[in-house]
């Protein structure tokens, strides 16, 4: 897999450090739309949003200028529903290498042509959801034909040799027995995999949360195996510490000391900001107000999603892991 460019190798840790020192988020998650073609069982978005207010591509540039993030996620909903996604990326990049841009998608609308278009615009990585390494993925996402499409498309994208495809597996009770098989499938496809953890706060429902001792033992064994698989050459992007923290999150029914609004935040389709996607009702237009009103008093421990797992650390651990993650 290809490493970062020389400029990214230098600027990502610099921007991360400066952002932490100045209490600026080093990761921005742009929810470019809340509409989605899927209706995933574990997600609070899905279906078409009527009359959704959306920023124009050039409006995204303001957030890049204000925060100077090291990395940006373009997510949703399903970001590929936006025909102007390539222009959004061009506005974010403005012909430079920064910030590092990750397109987060379920992959159903992705094809080789769209992949090339977004790469030419400046996309650095594609994070494609994978809950199960077979057709059970379709049932969980309520999107027939999705797995077959990924099974055909992902190896083709991997063959370009850009090293920019990483599947993302959200660990839930239904798929806890499949996390190793998902890594093996990604290895077969020639791509990396990254894991995140289900939050019952997302849909207000504990049914997908891992809490029973027998299920926690399955999770612990699976994570131990993932760490071994990394040593054997399977490309798993999470640092070992983050993988273990997923287990602790489920075991302890939460993970304290969240820095939502400081190390990361979410920008909604119309341009207001949430400290994280679990608090959509907390809307701000100024990050300083967000820090004072929300972050300083935040005692939420109900999620350990990927964006928090990677940013919610000490500066030095964050810098070390940021470089490790980006180079995988």
C-alpha positions in Angstrom: 0.0 0.0 0.0 1.2 3.5 -0.8 2.4 5.7 2.0 1.5 9.3 2.5 3.0 12.0 0.3 6.0 13.8 1.7 3.9 16.9 2.5 1.1 14.9 4.2 3.7 13.0 6.3 4.9 16.4 7.6 1.6 18.3 7.8 -0.7 15.8 9.4 1.2 15.6 12.7 1.9 19.3 12.6 -1.8 20.2 12.1 -2.8 17.6 14.7 -0.4 19.1 17.3 -1.4 22.7 16.6 -5.1 21.8 16.7 -4.8 20.0 20.1 -2.8 23.0 21.6 -5.3 25.5 20.4 -8.4 23.4 21.2 -9.3 23.2 17.6 -10.6 19.9 16.2 -8.1 18.1 14.1 -10.8 16.0 12.5 -13.9 17.4 10.9 -16.8 15.1 9.9 -18.9 16.8 7.2 -22.3 15.1 6.9 -22.9 16.3 3.4 -26.4 14.8 3.4 -28.5 12.9 5.8 -30.3 11.1 3.0 -29.3 7.5 2.3 -30.3 4.7 0.0 -29.9 2.2 2.8 -31.9 1.8 6.0 -29.3 0.2 8.3 -30.7 -1.4 11.4 -28.1 0.3 13.7 -28.2 3.8 12.2 -30.4 6.9 12.8 -30.2 8.1 9.2 -31.7 6.4 6.2 -34.1 7.1 3.3 -34.7 10.3 1.5 -34.8 13.6 3.3 -37.2 16.0 1.7 -36.2 19.6 1.2 -32.8 19.1 2.9 -30.8 22.3 3.2 -27.3 21.8 1.9 -24.2 23.9 1.7 -22.8 24.7 -1.7 -19.4 23.2 -2.4 -17.6 26.6 -1.9 -19.1 27.0 1.5 -17.0 24.1 2.8 -13.9 26.1 2.4 -14.7 28.3 5.4 -14.4 25.4 7.8 -11.0 24.4 6.4 -9.7 28.0 6.7 -11.1 28.4 10.2 -10.0 25.0 11.7 -7.1 23.9 9.5 -7.9 20.2 10.2 -5.4 17.4 9.6 -8.2 15.1 8.3 -11.7 15.4 7.0 -14.5 12.8 6.7 -17.2 13.2 4.1 -20.1 11.2 5.3 -23.8 11.1 5.6 -26.3 9.6 5.1 -24.7 8.5 1.9 -22.3 11.1 0.5 -22.4 9.6 -3.0 -26.0 10.8 -3.4 -24.5 14.3 -3.9 -23.6 14.8 -7.6 -21.3 17.7 -6.5 -19.2 15.6 -4.1 -16.1 15.9 -6.3 -16.5 19.7 -6.3 -16.8 19.6 -2.5 -13.5 17.8 -2.3 -11.9 20.2 -4.7 -13.0 23.1 -2.6 -11.7 21.4 0.5 -8.3 20.7 -1.0 -7.9 23.8 -3.3 -5.1 22.0 -5.2 -3.1 21.2 -2.0 -2.4 17.9 -0.2 -4.2 18.9 3.0 -6.4 18.1 4.7 -6.4 14.3 4.3 -9.9 13.5 2.9 -11.7 10.3 3.7 -15.0 9.4 1.8 -17.2 7.3 4.1 -19.8 5.3 2.1 -21.8 2.1 2.0 -20.4 1.6 -1.5 -23.6 0.8 -3.3 -23.3 3.9 -5.6 -19.6 3.6 -5.9 -18.2 2.4 -9.2 -14.8 2.6 -11.0 -15.8 5.8 -12.8 -17.0 7.6 -9.6 -13.9 6.3 -7.8 -11.6 7.9 -10.5 -13.6 11.2 -10.4 -13.2 11.5 -6.6 -9.6 10.5 -6.7 -8.8 13.2 -9.3 -10.7 15.7 -7.1 -8.4 14.9 -4.2 -9.9 12.0 -2.1 -7.2 10.3 -0.2 -9.1 7.3 1.2 -12.4 5.5 0.9 -14.0 4.0 4.0 -16.6 1.4 2.9 -18.9 -0.2 5.4 -18.9 -4.0 5.8 -20.9 -5.5 8.7 -20.8 -9.1 7.5 -18.5 -11.0 5.0 -21.5 -12.4 3.1 -25.1 -11.6 2.1 -26.1 -11.1 5.7 -24.6 -7.7 5.1 -27.6 -6.9 2.7 -30.2 -7.8 5.4 -28.5 -5.7 8.1 -28.2 -2.7 5.7 -31.7 -3.4 4.2 -30.1 -3.0 0.7 -30.4 -6.1 -1.5 -27.5 -6.8 -3.8 -25.0 -4.6 -1.7 -22.6 -7.4 -0.8 -22.5 -8.8 -4.3 -21.7 -5.3 -5.6 -18.9 -5.0 -3.0 -17.5 -8.4 -3.8 -17.1 -7.5 -7.4 -16.1 -3.8 -7.0 -13.6 -3.8 -4.1 -11.0 -6.1 -5.6 -11.2 -4.0 -8.8 -10.5 -0.8 -6.9 -7.7 -2.5 -4.9 -6.1 -3.5 -8.2 -5.4 0.2 -9.0 -2.6 -0.1 -6.4 -3.4 3.2 -4.6 -3.8 1.5 -1.2 -6.7 3.8 -0.5 -9.6 1.4 0.3 -10.4 0.5 3.9 -13.6 -1.4 4.8 -15.2 -0.3 8.1 -16.8 -2.9 10.3 -19.0 -1.6 13.1 -19.0 -4.2 15.9 -22.5 -5.1 17.0 -24.1 -8.1 18.8 -25.3 -9.6 15.5 -21.8 -9.6 13.9 -19.5 -10.1 16.9 -18.8 -13.7 15.8 -17.8 -12.5 12.3 -15.2 -9.8 13.0 -12.3 -12.1 12.2 -14.0 -13.4 9.0 -14.5 -9.8 7.9 -10.8 -9.2 8.2 -10.1 -12.4 6.2 -12.5 -11.3 3.5 -10.8 -7.9 3.2 -7.4 -9.6 3.0 -8.8 -11.7 0.2 -10.1 -8.6 -1.6 -6.6 -6.9 -1.1 -7.8 -4.1 1.1 -7.5 -3.0 4.7 -10.2 -3.1 7.4 -10.9 -0.8 10.3 -13.3 -1.4 13.2 -15.7 0.8 15.2 -18.2 0.1 18.0 -22.0 0.3 18.0 -23.5 2.9 20.3 -27.0 2.3 21.7 -27.3 6.1 21.8 -27.3 6.2 18.0 -30.9 4.8 17.7 -31.8 4.7 21.4 -32.0 0.9 21.3 -29.7 -1.5 23.2 -30.6 -4.6 21.1 -27.3 -4.4 19.1 -25.1 -3.7 22.2 -22.8 -6.4 23.5 -23.4 -6.8 27.3 -23.9 -10.5 28.2 -20.7 -12.2 29.6 -20.8 -15.0 27.0 -20.9 -12.4 24.2 -18.2 -10.3 25.7 -16.0 -13.4 25.8 -16.6 -13.9 22.1 -15.6 -10.3 21.5 -12.5 -10.6 23.6 -11.4 -13.7 21.8 -12.1 -12.0 18.5 -10.1 -8.9 19.3 -7.2 -11.1 20.6 -7.3 -12.9 17.2 -7.4 -9.6 15.3 -4.2 -8.5 17.1 -2.6 -11.8 16.1 -3.8 -11.4 12.5 -2.1 -8.0 12.3 1.2 -9.6 13.2 0.6 -12.1 10.4 0.2 -9.4 7.8 -3.6 -8.8 7.7 -4.1 -5.1 7.2 -6.1 -4.0 10.3 -5.9 -0.2 10.7 -6.8 0.1 14.3 -3.9 0.4 16.8 -3.9 -2.5 19.3 -4.9 0.0 22.1 -8.0 1.0 20.2 -9.0 -2.6 19.5 -8.7 -3.3 23.3 -10.7 -0.1 24.1 -13.6 -1.4 22.0 -13.8 -4.4 24.4 -13.6 -2.1 27.4 -16.3 0.1 26.0 -18.7 -2.8 25.8 -17.6 -4.4 29.0 -18.0 -1.2 31.1 -21.1 0.0 29.3 -19.4 3.1 28.1 -16.1 5.0 27.7 -15.6 8.2 29.7 -13.8 11.5 29.1 -15.0 12.3 25.6 -13.6 15.5 24.0 -16.4 15.9 21.3 -16.3 19.5 20.1 -12.6 19.9 20.9 -10.6 17.2 19.1 -13.4 16.5 16.6 -16.8 17.8 15.6 -19.5 17.3 13.0 -20.7 19.8 10.4 -24.3 19.2 9.3 -25.5 19.5 5.7 -26.7 23.1 6.1 -23.6 24.2 8.0 -24.4 24.2 11.7 -22.1 22.2 13.9 -22.8 19.3 16.4 -20.1 18.2 18.9 -20.8 14.7 17.7 -23.5 12.9 15.6 -25.0 11.5 18.8 -26.1 15.0 19.8 -27.9 16.3 16.7 -30.1 18.6 18.7 -27.1 20.5 20.0 -26.5 22.9 17.1 -23.8 25.6 17.1 -22.4 28.2 14.7 -19.4 28.9 16.8 -16.9 26.3 18.2 -16.0 28.5 21.2 -19.7 28.5 22.2 -19.7 24.7 21.7 -16.7 24.3 24.0 -18.2 26.5 26.7 -21.8 25.2 26.5 -21.2 21.5 25.8 -17.6 20.2 25.9 -16.6 21.6 29.3 -19.6 19.9 30.9 -19.8 16.8 28.7 -20.0 13.6 30.8 -21.3 11.4 28.0 -19.7 8.0 27.8 -22.1 6.3 25.4 -20.1 5.9 22.3 -16.6 4.8 21.1 -17.0 5.4 17.4 -14.0 5.5 15.1 -13.6 9.3 15.0 -13.6 9.5 18.8 -11.3 6.5 19.2 -8.7 8.1 17.0 -8.9 11.6 18.4 -9.7 11.2 22.1 -6.2 10.7 23.4 -3.2 12.5 24.8 -1.4 14.6 22.2 1.6 12.3 22.0 -0.4 9.1 21.6 -2.6 10.8 19.1 0.3 11.9 17.0 1.9 8.4 17.1 -1.4 6.7 16.2 -2.4 9.2 13.6 0.7 8.6 11.6 0.4 4.8 12.1 -3.2 4.9 10.9 -2.6 7.1 7.9 0.3 5.0 6.6 -1.5 1.6 6.8 
